[in-house]
Amino acid sequence: MGFSSWTWGEGLPPFEVDPSLLGSPSAVPPQQTPVLPHDAAPKDAANPNREPEVPVPLTSATSAQRVSERDLPFLPAGTVVEADRIRGERGKTLVAEGDVVVARDGQFVRAERLTYDEPSETVTATGAVTLEDRALGVRVTGPEAHYNLADKTGVFQQPRYFFTPSEKNPHATDAHGAAQAVYFEGANQYRIERGSWTTCAAPDPDWYLQADRITLDRNTNVGHAQDARLRFGDTTLVALPWLEFPLSKERKSGWLVPSFGVSSRAGVQVAVPYYFNLAPNYDLTLTPRIYTRRGLQLGSQFRYLTESMRGTLEAEVLPSDREAGRTRALGIWRHEQRFTDQLYGTVDYNAVGDRDYFKDLSNNLSLSSTVHLLRQGSLWYHGEGWGSQLLVQQYQTLDRTIETPYRLLPQWRLWSAPVALGNAGRFGTVTFSGQVTQFRHPDAGSISSSGLYWTEGTRWVATPEWRLPIATEWWSVEPRVLAHLSHYSLDQPAVVGGRTTLSRILPIVALDARMAFERDWQLFGRNWLQTLEPRLFYRYAPYRDQSDFPLFDTDRYGFGFAQLFMMNPYTGYDRVADGHSVTVAVTSRLLEPETGRERIRASLAQRFYRDDPKVLLPGEAPWSNRRTDLLAEVVWQPFERWRTKGFWQYDPDEGVNRRFNAAVRYEAGPAKVAGFDYRYTRDQLEEVALSGQWPLAPRWYGVSRIARSLQEDRWTELLAGFEYNGGCWVGRVVLHRYALSSASNNTAIFFQLELNGLGSLGNDPGSLLRRAVPGYGRIAPTGPERSLESGW
């Protein structure tokens, strides 16, 4: 069977091409240059910017074959028609039958039969019609179509349509659907009658948006639906008279996907946020939220971003809490601003109207256990080799059993970068840091739980330090000398009969020495590389009586390996430990010589004193021996998927265990993790916990955590949930019960349905699961953590 090909160019008469002439360049009018349809020829992979070559027209020997779309030349701004049979009259109508292809400006129409009206530049096609516009990322198929190639208007009957990102619309999401009819209303403008829309890639999608009318504006990437229903299988999840939804991941104004949850303290919660895309650099979200047990709350979040600053303002108001009988409120302001390349400032302000706000209105354990809310502002300057900070700080204390910290009103800090002494630091380096702080407290004059008076005043501190690191391949030594200089000017003494003006000059001398030895070792029939890494840390500071010094910001560090090598075991500057001490530590590792992978690491450490330390915190027990507890730590990875860790604090004088923690993890792959934790602190805590995430059946996953206090003989946390990966959607149901105190608990239920490319319904338990189940992996994330913008 032969074929025919007709080509139109602007200002040229129509002409019929004889198949025998296709091998000759004269088949193309001499004043025109043959070009290809958009993306007709493959790009050069090695040189993607190189223009594709025009394939040589078919010769007469292949004239019985059909010209493929890739080999089909056409004139600039012209039209190419190809079919088994073509007939027509110049300037009027062309009729093509049998495997018809019409190409123009990157548009392709395929059909069994097609009529082309030249004056109006419209085609009427029937029989397996396909329209493809590659520049716009559109493909539509159906039994019948009427389409204008010039202004891209027309109608498709009973079509299926497909949208993809394209060169002109790179941010668009992949979507498809079916309809009774699709109307083309100009470039990137579509009206779908009685149709569906989904970003689920499956041919038979689990979820889709169904509506009487859907309009898609792919220039602004906004879709609208009338009489819309969000369908999941055969179930309607949401039915709305009008819906606005995004066609890309770009921001836009509209209603966000509603969220909901259940809490034993607040009841059922339903939130319907509205997003205002006010400008490219700032936006606003208003969130009406209903608590069935408490009332209606209004939340808001304002975000802004400029070249010199960024920040967030958040507020929540519950005008009349039916349970509490009062108004509940929250406010947050976080701000960063750069004034110059060296000068910038920050604000972090958090406040709630009452201490039980998070316990009553939050489903988040970390928020429910919040003790202090930070309120601070700072101004930073970074100069050449030095820096400075001006800070004001205070806290809102939510736990009634915890005392409020001192306020810093203000604090000024100054520090320097290391300054080399001698050529390339031959004689070491010197650094300097200092600060001046004015402390204030609302309970000044009263006695604190430490037995000292809350006092107000100003503290000056300076701490210059000299270091001289000396290192070789297998050993290193670093002597350090630090001078602690401080002065206090107090409004009232911290103890009865104490001083209001105090000064202190203390040198602190330290020497840090390390060595590293290696040997080849055979164990269990395998070759290993074993290391032995001893370390000695010597520290000395003379004794000064500090019993009448206030405690503005000082406490003892938690006891661990890092604290045994510190210049001062106290936080802040109000206490400086005295005496000679030596920390002795040793670490040994077992390494795979081929990969260097660490299989076992074991460490021991203990600090020894020449004399019992005399400087203590109020209420701290006097030292009765000249050594600290013994610390031990083991990290063992016996197999690729197993990892264990243990920490032990042992009191050799009393022969008792002070602290012991152990953890075992098994990670078989993504979303396959199980763990066991045991925590013990003498006379304070003993708790065991089991956690895990594991496939239960194809597409089904279970997630859980159970924690029990052995000391209190009660469950402190219970979490159980199921996740289902539907390919283009993920569903989650999580039940969480946790202790707020020894006498009260909170129970929350999370429901979430993530829809690929659209957003999510329900409350996202992601942060909860990551905290409760170490190693938790989000199963096949189908979309962003935050819902995409949509509206109704």
C-alpha positions, 0 to 999 in steps of 0.5 A, a space after each residue: 500500500 502506498 501513502 501520501 503526504 501533504 505539507 502547508 507553509 505560510 503563503 504557499 499553495 498546497 501541493 501533493 507529494 509523489 512518493 517517488 520524489 521523496 528521495 530528492 531534495 526538490 520535494 521540499 520547496 527551495 525557499 523553506 528549510 526542512 525541520 523536525 517536529 518538537 523532540 523528533 530527533 534524539 539529542 546527543 547524550 554527550 553534547 545535549 546542547 547540540 542541535 539534532 540532525 535532520 534525517 535524510 528523507 526516505 528514498 523511493 526504494 522505501 516509498 511503500 513504507 510509512 514515514 514515521 513521526 521522527 522522519 517526517 519533515 515539515 515547514 516552519 509554522 507549517 502543517 504536515 498531513 500523512 495518511 494512507 489516502 489523502 484527497 482534497 481541494 486547495 484552500 478548502 478541505 483535506 480528507 485523510 484516511 488510514 493511519 492519519 498523522 497531522 503535525 504542527 508546531 509540536 502538536 500531533 493528531 492521530 486518527 483513522 479518519 480526519 478532515 482538515 479545514 484549511 481556512 479555519 485550521 481545524 481538524 475533525 477526527 474519528 476512530 482512535 483519536 490521539 492528540 499530543 502537545 509535547 510543548 505543553 505536556 498534554 496527551 488526550 485519547 478518545 473516539 472523536 475530536 474537533 480541534 483547532 491547530 492554531 488557537 488550540 481550542 476544541 472538544 474531545 468526546 469520551 476521552 482519557 487525558 494525561 498531563 506531564 511536566 514539560 519544558 513550558 510547565 516544568 513544575 506541573 504534577 503528573 495527572 490523568 483522568 477520564 471524562 464525558 468530554 474535555 474542552 480545549 479553551 486555549 493553550 494550557 486551559 481545559 474544561 472537563 465535563 463529568 470527569 475525574 482527576 488524579 495523580 495516582 499513576 495506576 491505570 485504575 487508581 485507588 483515589 481520584 477527584 470526581 466532579 461535574 465540572 473541572 477546570 484546569 489552568 496550567 498557566 497558573 497551575 490551579 484547578 477548580 472543581 464544581 460538585 466535587 467528591 474526593 473518592 477513595 475506592 468506592 467511598 466518598 471521603 469528602 464531598 464539597 460544592 466547590 474545590 480548588 486544588 494545585 496542579 503543581 507543588 508551587 504555593 497558592 491560596 486556598 483551603 488546605 486539606 483538613 486534619 483531624 484526631 482524637 485525644 482523651 483530654 480534648 476530644 475529637 479535633 477537626 482543623 480546616 486551614 486556609 492558606 493565603 499566598 500573599 506574595 512570593 516572600 510571605 504567606 499566612 495560614 489561618 486554622 479554625 480548629 474544633 475540640 469537641 470537649 473544649 470549644 473552637 480555637 483559631 490558629 494562625 501562622 505568618 511566614 516572611 522572607 526577604 534578602 535580609 531577614 526571615 521569620 515566623 509568627 504563630 498564634 492560637 486562641 481558644 476564647 472559652 475553654 468549656 473544660 477549663 472555664 477560661 481563655 487559652 492562648 499561645 504565641 510564638 515569634 521566631 526571627 532572624 535578620 542580617 543587618 550587615 555581613 558581620 552583624 545579625 540578630 535573632 528573636 525566639 519568643 514563646 508564650 502560653 496563657 497557662 501552664 497546662 496548655 500543652 497537656 490539655 491541647 497537644 497530642 505530642 508527648 514532647 510538647 506535653 512534657 515541656 518545662 520551660 518556654 524560651 524567650 530571648 533576643 540576641 545581636 551577633 557581630 563577627 569581626 576579623 578574628 573575634 566575635 560578640 553577642 548581646 543577649 536578653 533571655 528569660 523563661 516561662 516555667 510551666 512545671 509548678 515543681 520546677 523553679 524559674 531560672 534567672 533572667 539575663 537582662 542583658 548579657 554581653 559576650 566577647 570571644 576571639 579566635 585562636 591567636 598563634 604564638 611564634 611561627 605557625 603556632 610554634 609556642 601554641 595558641 591563645 584564645 580569650 572569652 569573657 562576658 558581663 551579665 546582669 541577672 534578675 529574678 522575680 523572687 529576689 530576696 526569698 530562699 530557693 530550693 538550694 538554700 541560697 537566696 534569690 539575689 540580683 546583680 552583675 557578674 563579670 567573667 574573663 577566661 583567657 586560655 593557652 594551648 600547645 598541642 604536640 602530636 606524632 603518628 602514635 601519641 599526642 600531648 596537649 598542655 593547657 592553662 586557663 585563667 578564670 577571673 570573675 567579679 560579682 556586684 550583688 544587690 543582696 547577699 546569697 547567704 545570711 551574712 554573706 558578701 555583696 561584692 565578690 572577686 575570684 582569680 583561679 588558674 586551671 592547669 591541664 595536660 591531655 595525653 593520648 596514645 594509640 597502638 595497633 596489632 593484627 589479631 586472629 579471632 574466630 578464624 578471622 583476621 582483625 586489627 585491634 587497637 589499644 588507646 590509653 588516655 590520661 587527663 590531668 587537671 589542677 585548680 587551687 581551692 577558693 571558698 565559694 560558699 557565699 557565691 550565688 548560683 546564677 547559671 551553675 549546676 553539675 554536668 551529668 556524669 559521663 565520659 565527656 565530663 571526665 575530660 572537662 576543665 570544670 565539671 560545673 556548668 556556668 561560672 559560679 563554681 570552679 572545682 578545686 584539687 588535683 585530679 587524673 582521669 584514666 581511660 582506655 579504649 579498644 577497637 576491633 576493626 575489619 582490616 579490609 574495610 576499616 569497619 568497627 565491629 567492637 568498641 569498648 571503653 573504661 574511664 575513672 577520675 582520681 583525686 589526690 584530695 577530696 574536692 572541697 568546692 560543692 554545690 548547696 546540698 551536694 554530699 561531701 566526697 568520702 573517697 578520692 575517686 569517681 564511679 567507674 564508667 564503662 561503655 561497649 558498642 558491638 555490631 556482631 552482624 550486619 543487621 545487629 547493633 548493641 550498646 551498653 553503658 554502665 556506671 559502677 560505684 566501687 566503694 559501695 559496690 552498687 550499680 549507679 546507672 545502667 543503660 542497654 539497647 539492642 537494634 535489629 535493622 533488616 532494611 527499610 521499615 524493618 527495625 526492632 529494638 529493646 531498651 533498658 534504662 536504670 538509675 539507682 533510686 530514680 528510674 528503671 524502665 524497659 521498652 520494646 519498639 519496632 516497625 515491620 511488614 505484616 503482609 504485602 503492603 501492610 506494616 505494623 509499628 509499636 512501642 511499649 514502655 513500662 516503669 519497673 520502679 512504679 510498676 506501671 505502663 508509661 507509654 503504649 503505642 500501636 499503629 498500622 500503615 498501608 502502602 497503596 502505591 500512590 497513597 499511604 494510610 496510617 492509624 496510630 493509637 498513643 497513650 502516655 503518662 503525663 504524671 504519676 496520676 494522669 495519662 493522655 490518649 490520642 488517636 492519629 488517622 492519616 491518609 497521604 495521597 500522592 501529589 494532592 496532600 494528606 488527610 488527618 494528623 501526621 504522626 511522623 515526628 511521634 513515630 520517629 521519636 518512639 521507634 528508633 530507626 523508623 522509616 517512612 514507607 514509600 512517602 507519597 507526598 510532602 510531610 505538609 499537605 499541598 495547597 487545595 481549597 473548597 
